[in-house]
Amino acid sequence: MLTSKQRSYLRGLANGIPSIFQVGKSGINENTVKQFEDALEARELIKATVLKNSDSEAREVCEEISSATGAEVVQVIGSKFVLYKESKKNKVIELP
């Protein structure tokens, strides 16, 4: 579980990164979850966008992916969300 200080730190880091995933009409499937897991292992912090044609809200998509991957929700703003999961082999981010 992230503390508010850690969450704030991660939000600051997330400002500088581009959105690497887009969740659209097809929603979330096994393949999507696998891609998120791989990206989280490689980068630890990822940002994604939920497209306007999606049937789900960003918060719903974020919660679903977070529970499927075991990642922490850093923030959800509008159609974008940020997830964090400590990497097992590739730890880069040092939390305060």
VENFENWO-V687400 format. One line per field, one symbol per residue. ss: DSSP state (@ for helix, = for strand, . for the rest). phi: phi as a letter, one per 30 degrees, with the letter a starting at -180 (. if undefined). psi: psi as a letter, one per 20 degrees, with the letter a starting at -180 (. if undefined). A space follows every 10 residues. Layout:
BEGIN
ss: ???
phi: ???
psi: ???
END
This chain:
BEGIN
ss: ...@@@@@@@ @@@@@..... ===......@ @@@@@@@@@@ @@@.====== .......@@@ @@@@@@@@@. .======..= ====...... ......
phi: .ddddddddd ddddedcddc bbccedicbe ddddddeddd ddcibbcbcc dddddcdedd deddddddci dcddabbhcc bbbbbdddcb dcdcdd
psi: pqrhgggggh gghhhiqrpi qppbhibpag gggggggghh hhhgpqqqpp qhjqiqqggg gggghghhij rppgqoocjq qpqpppqgil pgpoq.
END
